[in-house]
Amino acid sequence: MLKRRVPAKRSKGCSCYGYPMGFQLLSVLSFTIGAEGSDFEVDFGSEENASIIYAALAVDKELQPDKVKRLMSVSDGKLSVHFEAVEARFLRASFSSFVDILTLSTKTIEEFGKGMAS
């Protein structure tokens, strides 16, 4: 099992699987990858921002729900996501798509939600 904890506190140089993760809203990014699936946690620093991101991502359902399962929750300003897939390639594709949408959602809050950020 691979477990990483990547500090991303207002830095611009951090990345996760090649994706730039230097969001100003993030304070900690951690993920775990194992045979049973993948866990991904992002600390947005406020319950409001985490809930907004959750709502934006919740409407994007998995294209192959019989092959990939994604469970999300918000607690204490953190978005937690658990992925399970029947094969590593489905896990990789789902995770990659999720990070793309997470990036877009977070950048949108940073750009247009100046009053919402803590």
N, C-alpha and C positions, 0 to 999 in steps of 0.2 A: 504494500500500500504506500502510495506517495502522498505526503502531506506537506503543504507549503503555507507559509504565512509571509505575505509580501507587504511591507509598509508602503503605503501610498498617500501619506499625509501631505496633501498639497504639493506633491512633487510632480514634475512633468516627464520624468524619465522612466517610470516604472512600466512594465509590460507583463502581460499574461498570455502565453501562447502566441506571442507576436502582436497582440492587441495593445495599443497604448492605453494605460489605465491611470493616467495622471489627472483624474477629475478632481476639482477642488472640493467637491462634496464628500469624497471618500476619505475615510481615515484608516481603514484596514481592509485588506482583501485576503481571504484565505480560501483554499480549496483542497479537497481530498479526492484522490482517484484510486479506486480499488476494483477488485473483481465484481463486487456487488453494485457498483455505480460510482457516482461522483457527487460530492457535496461542495457547495459554493456559497460563500457568505460575504456580503458587502455591508459595511457600516457606513450609513449615510449621515450619521450624526444627529438626525432628528427623525421622529416618528412620522412627521408630515411628509418629508421628502421620500422616505422609504415607502410610505403608503401610496404616494403618487406614482413612483416607479413600479410598485407592485400592480397597481390598477392598469398601468400602461402595458405591462408584460402579460398580465393574466388573460387578456383577450386573444393573445397569440397562442392558439392551441397547436399541439404537435401534429405534424402532417401524417405520421404513422403511429397512432396511439397504441397499436398492438405491438409495436417494436420499441417504442421509447415512452417512458413515463417521466413527468416532471411535476414535482410537488414544491410549491412555494409557500412561504410564510413570512410575516413581519413581526418582529419583537424588539423592543428597546432601540428603535431606529436602525435595525439591521434587517436586510433582506436575506433570507436563507432559502437556498434552492437545492433540491435533491433530484438527481437524474438517475434513472435506471434504464438500461438498454439490453437487448438480446445479443448485440454484437458491439465491439469497440467502435467500428466505423459509424454506426448509428449514434452512439454516444458522442463521438467527435463532431459529427455534423450538427446534432442538436445543440451541443455546447457552443459551437462556433456561431450558429445562428442566434442563440440566446445572448451571447456577448455582443454581437453586432447591434441588437435591439437595445440592450442595456446601455451601450455606449451612446446611441442616439438619444435615448430617453434622458440620460444623465446630462448630456450636453445641452439638451433642450431646457432642462431646469436651470442649468448654469446660465444660459443665455437669456432666457425670458422670465425666470422666476427669481430675480434678485432679491425681492422682499421675502421669499420663502426660505432661502438658505439660512442656516444658523451661523 
